[in-house]
Amino acid sequence: MPPEPRDWNERYATKDTPWDSGKPSVELHRILSEYQIPPGDALELGCGTGTNALFLAQRGFRVTAIDISPLAIHQAQEKARLVGMSVHFLTADLLNPPDLGRTFPFVFDRGVYHCIRESGLKQFLSTLEKVSAPGGLYLVLAGNANEPSPPEKGPPRVRADQICSELGGLFDLVQLREFRFDGVVIEGQPFTPLGWSALWRRKNG
């Protein structure tokens, strides 16, 4: 079961956030460059303290970024203020988000899907259906069940067949490749857990 909202806030309060490196995702940068994704409206799900949202904004995207932790959103807003960037940061439950008033041609998810798929997949797919534009792209970075380290170390893990069956009803798969998460620190030591980089295109129907 994923933590309750107050637990996510507590993790940011105690800095128990091994995923929050303060550096933009190398894999996000690679996908944007390799697929020549042009700047436009972008939505980040589970933005944390805003590192990747600000990176997207710096590349010319008009970014909306959501997280369930009010503290993380406050820290993200402060980061944006300090660098003079405009990002619409919003505290919201991704299983029951507010109406954002539009859909997005690019949606980025570094770690939400793999955290809530076992208990909230149906609601999360409903959220994805509401926010992703038909024909738009959804990039999800998720823990990989092929990672050999103990299961309690690193992010939750999913098999290739699971990610394909769970997301394939709403999206067509563009690419699925293994990569290693960068910037993760566990007990003071750098850790590069194996992940899935899955790029999807929203079906029109």
C-alpha positions in Angstrom: 0.0 0.0 0.0 1.3 3.5 -0.8 1.7 5.9 2.1 -1.2 8.1 3.1 -0.9 11.8 2.1 0.3 12.8 5.5 3.1 10.2 5.3 4.4 11.8 2.0 4.4 15.1 3.7 6.3 13.7 6.7 8.9 12.2 4.3 9.5 15.7 2.8 9.6 17.2 6.3 12.2 14.7 7.5 14.0 14.7 4.2 13.4 10.9 3.8 13.3 11.4 0.0 16.0 9.4 -1.7 14.5 10.1 -5.1 14.8 13.9 -4.7 18.3 14.5 -6.0 17.8 18.1 -7.1 19.0 17.2 -10.6 16.7 16.8 -13.6 16.1 13.2 -14.9 18.7 12.2 -17.4 16.1 9.9 -19.0 13.6 12.7 -19.4 16.2 14.8 -21.1 17.1 11.8 -23.4 13.5 11.2 -24.4 12.8 14.9 -25.1 15.9 15.0 -27.3 15.6 11.6 -29.0 12.0 12.1 -30.0 12.3 15.8 -30.6 9.3 16.6 -28.4 8.5 20.2 -29.0 7.7 22.6 -26.1 4.0 22.9 -25.4 1.6 22.3 -22.5 3.1 19.7 -20.1 1.8 18.1 -17.0 4.0 16.4 -14.4 2.4 14.0 -12.0 4.0 13.6 -8.6 6.4 16.6 -9.1 7.9 16.6 -5.6 10.0 19.7 -5.1 9.8 20.7 -8.7 13.2 19.8 -10.2 11.9 18.2 -13.4 9.0 20.7 -13.8 11.4 23.6 -13.7 13.7 21.7 -16.2 10.7 21.4 -18.6 9.8 25.1 -18.1 13.4 26.1 -18.9 13.1 24.2 -22.2 10.0 26.3 -23.1 7.2 24.1 -21.9 4.1 25.6 -20.2 4.1 23.4 -17.1 1.4 22.3 -14.6 2.9 20.2 -11.9 0.9 18.2 -9.2 1.9 16.6 -6.0 -0.1 15.3 -3.0 2.4 16.8 -0.5 1.7 20.4 0.4 5.2 20.8 1.7 6.8 19.5 -1.5 4.6 22.0 -3.5 5.7 24.8 -1.2 9.3 24.0 -1.7 8.7 23.8 -5.5 7.1 27.2 -5.6 10.0 28.6 -3.6 12.5 27.1 -6.1 10.5 28.6 -9.0 10.5 32.0 -7.3 14.2 32.0 -6.7 15.0 31.2 -10.4 12.2 33.4 -11.8 10.4 30.6 -13.6 6.7 30.3 -14.1 5.2 26.9 -13.3 1.6 26.2 -12.1 2.3 24.0 -9.0 -0.8 22.4 -7.4 -1.4 20.3 -4.4 -3.8 17.5 -5.3 -4.7 13.8 -4.9 -3.8 12.1 -8.2 -6.5 9.6 -7.7 -9.1 12.4 -7.5 -7.6 15.4 -9.1 -9.4 18.7 -9.7 -10.6 19.7 -13.2 -7.5 21.3 -14.8 -9.6 22.7 -17.6 -7.7 21.1 -20.4 -5.7 18.1 -21.5 -2.0 17.9 -22.0 0.0 16.7 -25.1 2.9 15.7 -22.8 2.5 14.1 -19.4 5.5 13.0 -17.3 5.5 10.6 -14.4 8.7 9.7 -12.5 7.4 7.3 -9.8 3.7 7.8 -9.4 2.4 4.8 -11.4 4.7 2.3 -9.7 3.6 3.6 -6.2 -0.1 3.4 -6.6 -0.8 0.7 -9.3 -1.5 -2.0 -6.7 -4.1 -0.1 -4.8 -5.4 2.6 -7.1 -4.8 1.6 -10.7 -8.4 2.1 -11.8 -8.6 5.6 -10.4 -5.1 6.5 -11.7 -6.1 5.3 -15.2 -9.2 7.5 -14.9 -6.9 10.5 -14.1 -4.7 9.7 -17.0 -7.7 9.6 -19.3 -8.8 13.0 -18.1 -5.5 14.8 -18.4 -3.8 13.2 -21.5 -4.6 14.7 -24.9 -5.6 12.2 -27.6 -2.5 11.6 -29.6 -0.4 13.0 -26.8 2.6 11.4 -25.1 2.9 10.0 -21.6 6.4 9.2 -20.3 6.5 7.0 -17.2 9.6 6.0 -15.4 8.9 3.0 -13.1 10.9 0.5 -11.0 11.9 -2.7 -12.9 11.2 -6.2 -11.5 14.5 -7.3 -13.1 16.5 -5.3 -10.5 18.6 -7.9 -8.6 18.9 -6.0 -5.3 16.6 -6.8 -2.4 13.0 -5.7 -3.0 13.0 -3.3 -0.1 15.8 -1.3 -1.6 14.8 1.2 -4.2 11.4 2.0 -5.9 8.5 -0.4 -6.2 8.9 -2.7 -9.1 6.8 -3.8 -12.1 7.3 -6.4 -14.8 7.3 -5.6 -18.5 4.1 -7.5 -19.1 2.3 -5.7 -16.2 3.2 -2.2 -17.4 2.1 -3.1 -20.9 -1.2 -4.7 -19.9 -2.1 -2.1 -17.3 -1.4 1.0 -19.5 -2.0 -0.6 -22.9 -5.8 -0.1 -22.9 -5.5 3.7 -22.9 -2.2 4.1 -24.7 -0.2 2.7 -27.6 3.4 1.8 -26.7 6.0 3.9 -28.5 9.0 2.5 -26.7 9.9 0.4 -23.6 13.5 0.2 -22.6 15.5 -0.5 -19.4 17.4 2.4 -17.9 18.9 3.2 -14.5 17.4 5.9 -12.2 20.0 8.6 -11.6 20.4 10.8 -8.5 19.0 8.2 -5.9 20.8 8.2 -2.6 20.0 5.5 0.1 21.7 5.6 3.5 24.2 8.1 2.1 25.2 6.0 -0.8 24.4 6.6 -4.5 22.1 3.9 -5.9 21.1 3.5 -9.6 18.2 1.1 -9.5 17.0 -0.5 -12.7 13.9 1.0 -14.2 11.5 1.0 -17.1 11.4 4.0 -19.4 8.0 3.7 -21.1 6.9 6.2 -23.7 3.2 5.9 -24.7 0.9 7.7 -27.1 -2.7 8.3 -26.1 -5.2 6.5 -28.2 -7.7 8.6 -30.1 -10.7 6.4 -29.4 
